[in-house]
Amino acid sequence: MSQHDYIISNDTGANVRSDLNNALGAIASVNSGATEPSTTYAYQLWMDTTNNVLKIRNSANSAWYTLPISPVANNTVDINGGTIDGATIGGSSAGAGTFTNLTATGTSSLNGAVVINESGADVDFRIESDTNANALFLEGSSGNVGIGTSSPASLLDISQFGGTPTIRITNSDGTFSAGQDIGKFEFFCNDQSTPGARVASYILSQAAGVNGGGDLQFATCENTGTVTERMRIDSSGNLLVGQTTASTSATGTIITPSGKSYHIATSDFALALDRKSTDGTILEFRKDQTVVGSIGVYGGDLYIGALGNIGVSLFDAANCFVPTTKTGSALDNVMDLGRSTHRWDDVYATNGTIQTSDRNEKQDIEELSEAEQRVAVAAKGLLRKYRWKDSVAEKGDEARIHFGIIAQDLQAAFEAEGLDAGRYAMFIHSTWWETYTDVPAVEAVDAVYETQTDEEGNEVQVLVSEAVEAKEAYTRTDTHDEPVEGATEKSRMGIRYPELLAFIIAAI
């Protein structure tokens, strides 16, 4: 190690030779020394033996620049000190180095910085950005990689404060064609029975054409090694299971963006709903978020419940159809079958209806008064034959003849004896109100399909929007139990014939 001012003085031959050898020695040892040479020159090299770094003089001969290498034992180079363009390089232990401020100015602590830290045998690696001290972090102890975090909890852990963490896969091919693969996630497993790895499942994005809008496919690997598509989201937003194109005539499941769903099975049930352990609702129906009905199970029997507190149940133990509350518990003597404005037509049954006639449930049991007997006699003479107007309108002369009494005539017979027909259950007089709403016609719209190419290169038709069936304009009639604005009052009289006939027979 030596240094020299590189000035050879005039002297005797031996002295000049010694001075020249010293200058050559300084050159050979790169001006090595614990302190800088006393005489410096532009671009001069100096091996700083105090810090074990190599330095070079700047062009103005005003300062030293540290080169980022340091010779050490065993023919190795340890990047362990000095500066690069004003950036500090250093570490406290062998094999450790810290790079910071690797920028043109070196003024920001987070600007392209690289940090390598050693902790025992585990070495962490971090790259910093302008806004994130952990733009990329490799944890030495686990091998986990973090983006935006220095504590990656999995093999790849992405964290972002604010905004939306996003992973983008871009295929830069500018000539996309329908059916072309855009990007793919593959999940491999090492099959011990077959050498090498094979795809266990994958997610594939496929273009529908030059403007994109393709399908997203999900597939799994069978035990045989065959990869089979299990589900896809098509370019129209339909979720398909068991289908590659939306078809309501093919086996599979379709869930549309509009909220519709189709479950199509061949020779099997298409939907199974199972409530475990307790009785209650299995399926709930809503209108504008309000529950209007449900289907459920009560004591092992299926029930249908309505918005109020009524329902019907299929009572399996007695093979009958019974009234219930909306949750399936039994009701008695509460519910009617039809109403004055919503009548059943014919009722077909093997036996007649059964009316309760238990003395224990009756009171005010009396014989008919003389006035009532006179009404009964009069009622016998009021029996008539007739035909229904709506039947004549439908069938003409083929409309059949019926026998009975005219309710207004029976009412008049009671009034003739000073009695109110409304007090007797054989006579019914119902009043309601009707409103009428004009509903416009609906024009037919054909279903819209677009041609796509499947993974096998076949052109297929994909449903874009469903067909709309044409409907003629009509007037909708709504009924009301109470008067409403603009409503028309309606009324209808009726007879309970079992009671009427019993009434007439009592006077014979």
C-alpha positions as a printed Julia matrix, in Angstrom:
508×3 Matrix{Float64}:
    0.0     0.0     0.0
    1.45    3.37   -0.97
    0.68    6.82   -2.2
    2.69    9.37   -4.22
    2.34   12.93   -5.41
    3.54   11.79   -8.89
    6.06   14.6    -9.05
    9.62   13.3    -9.91
   12.24   15.77   -8.65
   15.61   16.43  -10.29
   18.18   14.41   -8.37
   20.92   11.83   -8.72
   20.18    8.65  -10.66
   19.58    6.43   -7.62
   17.2     8.91   -5.99
   15.26    9.48   -9.2
   14.97    5.71   -9.62
   13.65    5.29   -6.05
   11.17    8.13   -6.46
    9.94    6.63   -9.75
    9.52    3.18   -8.18
    7.44    4.72   -5.38
    5.19    6.42   -7.96
    4.75    3.14   -9.84
    3.96    1.37   -6.54
    1.26    3.92   -5.77
   -0.27    3.33   -9.2
   -0.11   -0.46   -8.74
   -1.84   -0.3    -5.33
   -4.47    2.22   -6.57
   -3.14    4.84   -4.13
   -4.22    2.65   -1.25
   -4.13    4.12    2.22
   -6.05    4.89    5.36
   -6.35    8.54    4.32
   -6.73   10.16    0.94
   -3.59   11.06   -1.05
   -2.15   14.44   -0.15
   -1.96   15.42   -3.81
   -5.06   14.6    -5.92
   -5.87   14.64   -9.62
   -9.11   14.52  -11.63
  -10.29   10.9   -12.19
   -7.65    9.56   -9.74
   -8.42    6.21   -8.02
   -7.95    5.7    -4.26
   -8.38    2.45   -2.34
   -9.71    3.6     1.06
   -8.3     0.93    3.39
  -10.21    2.34    6.38
  -13.63    1.64    4.84
  -12.51   -1.05    2.35
  -14.05    0.82   -0.61
  -12.68    2.07   -3.91
  -13.08    5.76   -4.69
  -12.58    7.93   -7.77
  -11.9    11.66   -7.95
  -14.44   13.78   -9.78
  -13.64   15.71  -12.93
  -13.3    18.98  -11.04
  -10.84   17.39   -8.61
  -13.02   18.62   -5.75
  -14.51   15.44   -4.22
  -14.32   11.67   -4.07
  -17.05    9.34   -5.43
  -17.37    5.91   -3.83
  -17.62    2.95   -6.17
  -20.17    0.31   -4.93
  -17.68   -2.56   -4.61
  -15.26   -3.62   -1.93
  -12.58   -6.35   -2.26
  -12.75   -8.92    0.55
  -11.18  -12.27    1.29
  -11.81  -15.51   -0.66
  -12.0   -13.71   -4.02
  -15.5   -12.33   -3.36
  -16.98   -8.89   -3.73
  -19.3    -7.61   -0.96
  -21.68   -4.82   -1.96
  -21.66   -3.43    1.53
  -20.86    0.22    1.65
  -20.33    3.53   -0.01
  -22.75    5.52   -2.16
  -24.16    5.37   -5.66
  -25.07    8.77   -7.1
  -25.45   10.08   -3.61
  -27.32    7.04   -2.34
  -26.11    5.32    0.82
  -25.19    1.64    0.62
  -24.43   -0.2     3.8
  -25.13   -2.98    6.25
  -24.07   -3.96    9.71
  -23.26   -7.61    9.01
  -21.54   -9.62    6.35
  -23.83  -10.51    3.49
  -26.25   -7.71    4.39
  -26.78   -4.58    2.36
  -29.24   -1.71    2.3
  -29.89    0.27   -0.89
  -31.86    3.48   -0.47
  -32.65    6.56   -2.51
  -31.58    5.07   -5.83
  -32.77    8.15   -7.7
  -31.31   10.95   -9.73
  -31.54   13.34   -6.82
  -31.4    11.0    -3.84
  -33.72   13.26   -1.84
  -36.74   10.94   -1.27
  -36.75    8.03    1.15
  -39.41    6.26   -0.96
  -38.35    6.5    -4.59
  -37.18    3.34   -6.28
  -35.43    2.1    -3.15
  -34.25   -1.5    -2.76
  -33.7    -2.95    0.71
  -32.14   -6.29    1.64
  -32.15   -7.16    5.33
  -30.6   -10.18    6.96
  -31.99  -11.79   10.13
  -30.11  -14.93   10.93
  -30.43  -17.21    7.92
  -33.65  -15.51    6.69
  -33.18  -12.65    4.23
  -36.06  -10.3     3.38
  -36.13   -8.38    0.11
  -38.16   -5.19   -0.4
  -38.64   -2.76   -3.26
  -40.08    0.61   -2.33
  -42.06    3.02   -4.52
  -42.92    6.7    -4.25
  -46.06    5.93   -2.25
  -45.53    2.52   -0.66
  -42.64    1.28    1.44
  -43.65   -2.31    0.55
  -44.41   -2.12   -3.15
  -42.93   -5.61   -3.39
  -41.84   -7.63   -0.36
  -40.33  -11.12   -0.18
  -40.38  -12.55    3.33
  -37.28  -14.65    3.85
  -38.63  -16.8     6.68
  -41.75  -18.04    4.84
  -41.08  -17.34    1.18
  -44.4   -15.44    1.02
  -44.63  -12.48   -1.36
  -46.46   -9.33   -0.34
  -47.57   -6.5    -2.59
  -48.29   -3.48   -0.44
  -47.64   -5.36    2.81
  -44.58   -6.46    4.76
  -46.53   -9.22    6.53
  -47.8   -11.5     3.77
  -50.11  -14.12    5.28
  -50.11  -16.39    2.21
  -47.93  -17.29   -0.72
  -49.15  -14.11   -2.44
  -50.76  -11.37   -0.33
  -51.99   -8.15   -1.97
  -52.9    -5.16    0.2
  -53.9    -1.61   -0.7
  -55.0     1.18    1.6
  -57.91    2.95   -0.09
  -58.99    2.39   -3.66
  -59.61   -1.1    -5.07
  -56.78   -3.67   -5.18
  -56.8    -4.95   -8.76
  -55.02   -7.71  -10.65
  -55.09   -7.28  -14.42
  -54.16   -9.83  -17.08
  -53.72   -8.26  -20.52
  -53.37  -10.16  -23.79
  -51.75   -7.64  -26.13
  -52.79   -9.48  -29.29
  -54.56   -6.81  -31.35
  -56.36   -9.25  -33.67
  -58.82  -11.04  -31.39
  -61.33  -13.41  -32.93
  -64.41  -15.05  -31.41
  -63.5   -17.92  -29.11
  -59.88  -16.8   -28.66
  -58.48  -17.29  -25.16
  -57.63  -14.03  -23.4
  -56.28  -15.15  -20.02
  -56.28  -18.23  -17.84
  -55.76  -19.28  -14.23
  -54.7   -22.93  -13.9
  -54.58  -24.99  -10.71
  -52.25  -27.99  -10.94
  -51.98  -31.11   -8.82
  -49.23  -33.69   -8.8
  -50.91  -36.98   -9.74
  -48.83  -39.78   -8.23
  -50.37  -42.38  -10.53
  -49.39  -40.41  -13.62
  -45.91  -38.85  -13.78
  -45.94  -35.06  -13.85
  -48.54  -32.49  -13.01
  -51.94  -32.0   -14.61
  -54.63  -29.38  -14.42
  -56.96  -29.87  -11.47
  -59.16  -26.92  -12.48
  -58.97  -23.66  -14.34
  -60.65  -20.31  -14.94
  -60.55  -19.18  -18.55
  -61.59  -15.88  -20.11
  -62.55  -16.15  -23.76
  -63.34  -13.37  -26.23
  -66.64  -13.19  -28.09
  -65.08  -11.13  -30.86
  -62.81   -8.21  -31.63
  -64.62   -6.07  -29.04
  -64.25   -8.62  -26.26
  -67.31   -9.41  -24.13
  -66.54  -13.12  -24.02
  -67.33  -15.94  -21.6
  -65.66  -16.76  -18.29
  -65.34  -20.54  -17.92
  -64.71  -22.71  -14.83
  -63.52  -26.3   -15.17
  -62.33  -29.17  -12.95
  -60.27  -32.29  -13.49
  -61.84  -35.73  -13.15
  -60.04  -38.77  -11.71
  -59.37  -39.92  -15.26
  -57.42  -36.75  -15.94
  -60.1   -35.29  -18.23
  -60.71  -31.59  -17.68
  -64.45  -30.82  -17.86
  -66.18  -27.44  -17.85
  -68.51  -27.13  -14.84
  -69.77  -23.54  -15.0
  -69.5   -20.38  -17.05
  -70.63  -16.76  -17.1
  -71.51  -15.91  -20.69
  -71.14  -12.56  -22.42
  -74.77  -11.68  -21.59
  -74.14  -12.14  -17.86
  -76.0   -15.46  -17.56
  -74.6   -17.95  -15.06
  -74.68  -21.4   -16.66
  -74.18  -24.78  -14.97
  -74.23  -27.86  -17.17
  -74.61  -25.71  -20.29
  -72.24  -23.78  -22.53
  -75.02  -21.69  -24.11
  -78.23  -20.51  -22.43
  -81.05  -22.84  -23.46
  -84.28  -23.37  -21.5
  -84.84  -26.65  -23.37
  -81.53  -28.26  -22.39
  -80.58  -29.87  -19.08
  -78.79  -27.52  -16.71
  -79.19  -24.35  -14.67
  -79.49  -20.77  -15.94
  -79.49  -17.71  -13.68
  -80.05  -14.49  -15.61
  -78.97  -10.92  -14.69
  -82.67   -9.94  -14.64
  -83.3   -12.27  -11.68
  -84.88  -15.2   -13.5
  -83.6   -18.72  -12.93
  -84.23  -21.96  -14.79
  -83.52  -25.44  -13.45
  -84.01  -28.12  -16.09
  -83.6   -31.81  -15.27
  -84.27  -34.89  -17.38
  -86.36  -37.64  -15.76
  -85.73  -36.24  -12.28
  -86.82  -33.38  -10.0
  -85.39  -29.99  -10.97
  -85.28  -28.36   -7.53
  -85.06  -29.77   -4.0
  -85.66  -27.56   -0.96
  -84.87  -29.06    2.45
  -85.56  -27.43    5.83
  -83.69  -29.26    8.58
  -84.82  -29.96   12.15
  -87.75  -27.58   12.71
  -91.15  -26.78   11.21
  -91.53  -23.51    9.33
  -91.11  -21.76    6.01
  -89.32  -23.54    3.17
  -90.04  -21.04    0.4
  -90.94  -17.36    0.87
  -92.7   -15.13   -1.68
  -92.32  -11.34   -1.68
  -93.76   -8.35   -3.53
  -91.59   -5.21   -3.34
  -89.71   -6.64   -0.33
  -92.95   -7.41    1.56
  -93.71  -11.06    2.34
  -97.01  -12.05    0.67
  -96.93  -15.8     1.19
  -94.93  -18.9     1.9
  -94.74  -22.63    1.48
  -93.57  -24.6     4.47
  -93.89  -27.69    6.6
  -95.88  -28.14    9.82
  -95.88  -31.46   11.64
  -94.68  -33.21    8.51
  -97.48  -31.76    6.32
  -97.03  -29.22    3.53
  -98.86  -25.9     3.89
  -99.37  -22.77    1.79
  -99.69  -19.55    3.79
 -100.99  -16.15    2.66
 -100.17  -12.57    3.66
 -102.79  -12.38    6.46
 -103.16  -15.29    8.82
 -104.79  -17.93    6.65
 -103.48  -20.89    4.74
 -104.26  -24.41    3.63
 -102.53  -27.67    4.45
 -102.39  -31.09    2.86
 -103.18  -33.13    5.97
 -101.58  -36.43    5.09
 -102.77  -38.44    8.12
 -106.46  -38.01    7.18
 -106.07  -37.6     3.4
 -107.73  -34.17    3.5
 -107.28  -30.53    2.61
 -107.69  -28.34    5.72
 -107.67  -24.61    6.58
 -104.72  -23.35    8.6
 -102.97  -20.19    9.74
 -100.24  -18.79    7.51
  -97.71  -20.86    9.48
  -99.57  -24.16    9.11
 -101.37  -24.57   12.44
 -105.01  -25.7    12.16
 -107.98  -23.32   11.91
 -111.65  -24.2    12.49
 -114.79  -22.45   11.25
 -112.88  -19.43    9.94
 -112.27  -19.78    6.2
 -114.78  -19.75    3.31
 -114.45  -21.48   -0.04
 -114.93  -18.64   -2.53
 -116.87  -15.42   -1.94
 -119.76  -13.5    -3.43
 -117.5   -11.91   -6.06
 -115.29  -14.95   -6.62
 -117.5   -18.0    -6.88
 -116.72  -21.59   -7.65
 -118.78  -23.09  -10.44
 -119.55  -26.79  -10.01
 -118.26  -28.89   -7.15
 -117.84  -32.59   -7.9
 -117.74  -34.93   -4.93
 -118.59  -38.53   -4.09
 -120.7   -37.49   -1.1
 -122.57  -34.34   -0.13
 -121.24  -31.69    2.2
 -121.59  -32.21    5.95
 -122.88  -29.34    8.12
 -122.44  -29.34   11.87
 -125.81  -29.93   13.59
 -124.78  -30.74   17.15
 -127.29  -29.57   19.83
 -124.34  -28.66   22.06
 -123.34  -25.95   19.62
 -126.81  -24.41   19.14
 -129.03  -22.09   21.21
 -132.43  -20.39   20.9
 -133.92  -23.63   19.54
 -137.62  -22.95   18.72
 -140.4   -24.05   16.41
 -141.35  -21.84   13.47
 -143.69  -18.96   14.26
 -146.99  -18.66   12.4
 -145.56  -15.83   10.29
 -142.52  -17.93    9.43
 -144.74  -20.88    8.51
 -146.74  -18.63    6.15
 -143.47  -17.52    4.51
 -142.42  -21.17    4.15
 -145.72  -22.02    2.46
 -145.32  -19.0     0.19
 -141.73  -20.02   -0.59
 -142.97  -23.44   -1.75
 -145.12  -21.67   -4.32
 -142.16  -19.5    -5.39
 -140.05  -22.4    -6.72
 -139.4   -21.87  -10.4
 -137.48  -23.29  -13.32
 -135.0   -21.03  -15.12
 -131.81  -20.82  -17.2
 -128.66  -18.84  -16.37
 -128.06  -15.83  -18.64
 -124.32  -16.48  -19.0
 -125.05  -20.1   -19.99
 -127.51  -18.95  -22.65
 -124.91  -16.44  -23.9
 -122.35  -19.22  -24.14
 -124.5   -22.19  -25.28
 -127.66  -20.63  -26.71
 -130.62  -23.0   -26.78
 -128.38  -25.75  -25.47
 -128.23  -24.04  -22.06
 -129.86  -26.34  -19.52
 -132.85  -25.71  -17.2
 -132.36  -25.32  -13.42
 -134.86  -25.35  -10.51
 -134.85  -23.1    -7.48
 -136.14  -19.87   -6.05
 -135.54  -16.25   -6.94
 -133.85  -14.54   -3.97
 -135.76  -11.29   -4.48
 -139.08  -13.24   -4.38
 -138.07  -14.88   -1.09
 -137.08  -11.49    0.32
 -140.5   -10.09   -0.64
 -142.27  -13.06    1.01
 -140.52  -12.29    4.32
 -141.3    -8.59    4.03
 -145.01   -9.42    3.39
 -145.11  -10.99    6.87
 -143.19   -8.11    8.45
 -139.99  -10.12    8.68
 -136.44   -9.19    7.59
 -135.02  -11.82    5.21
 -131.52  -10.72    6.15
 -132.06  -12.16    9.64
 -132.3   -15.68    8.17
 -129.14  -17.46    7.06
 -130.88  -19.04    4.05
 -130.89  -15.57    2.47
 -127.6   -13.89    1.41
 -127.22  -10.32    0.16
 -123.61   -9.29   -0.64
 -122.4    -5.8    -1.62
 -118.98   -4.82   -3.04
 -117.4    -2.12   -5.18
 -115.58   -2.44   -8.51
 -112.97   -0.28  -10.24
 -111.93   -0.64  -13.86
 -108.44   -0.07  -15.27
 -107.54   -0.01  -18.97
 -104.41   -2.1   -19.6
 -102.63   -1.27  -22.9
 -101.65   -3.89  -25.44
  -98.17   -5.41  -25.44
  -96.4    -5.91  -28.76
  -94.62   -9.16  -29.45
  -90.81   -9.08  -29.38
  -88.72  -11.89  -30.8
  -85.89  -13.41  -28.82
  -82.47  -12.04  -29.77
  -79.56  -14.42  -30.32
  -75.99  -13.86  -31.36
  -73.62  -16.28  -33.03
  -70.57  -17.34  -31.04
  -67.92  -19.99  -31.48
  -67.46  -22.55  -28.72
  -64.2   -24.1   -27.55
  -64.45  -26.76  -30.25
  -64.76  -24.2   -33.04
  -68.5   -24.74  -33.56
  -70.81  -21.79  -34.14
  -73.55  -21.65  -31.5
  -76.51  -19.34  -30.91
  -76.42  -17.55  -27.55
  -79.6   -16.01  -26.1
  -79.17  -12.25  -25.55
  -82.73  -11.26  -24.65
  -85.87  -13.33  -24.23
  -89.01  -13.16  -26.37
  -92.02  -11.15  -25.21
  -95.49  -12.55  -25.94
  -98.05  -10.21  -27.52
 -101.07   -9.31  -25.38
 -104.23   -7.47  -26.41
 -105.46   -4.44  -24.53
 -108.08   -5.22  -21.89
 -109.91   -3.73  -18.94
 -108.94   -5.08  -15.54
 -111.65   -5.27  -12.88
 -110.63   -4.95   -9.25
 -113.05   -5.62   -6.37
 -113.14   -3.8    -3.02
 -114.96   -4.61    0.21
 -115.31   -0.93    1.07
 -116.27    2.1    -1.07
 -113.32    3.7    -2.9
 -113.14    6.77   -5.1
 -114.43    6.12   -8.59
 -115.77    2.66   -7.73
 -119.15    1.27   -8.82
 -121.33   -0.38   -6.2
 -122.4    -3.95   -6.99
 -124.62   -6.45   -5.16
 -125.77  -10.06   -5.5
 -128.36  -12.12   -3.63
 -128.03  -15.8    -2.86
 -129.74  -18.75   -1.19
 -128.49  -21.55    1.05
 -130.68  -24.3    -0.41
 -130.26  -26.92    2.39
 -131.73  -24.39    4.85
 -134.42  -23.17    2.42
 -135.63  -26.7     1.75
 -135.64  -27.5     5.48
 -137.63  -24.3     6.0
 -140.26  -25.26    3.38
 -140.52  -28.84    4.66
 -141.2   -27.53    8.2
 -144.51  -26.02    6.97
 -145.77  -29.04    5.01
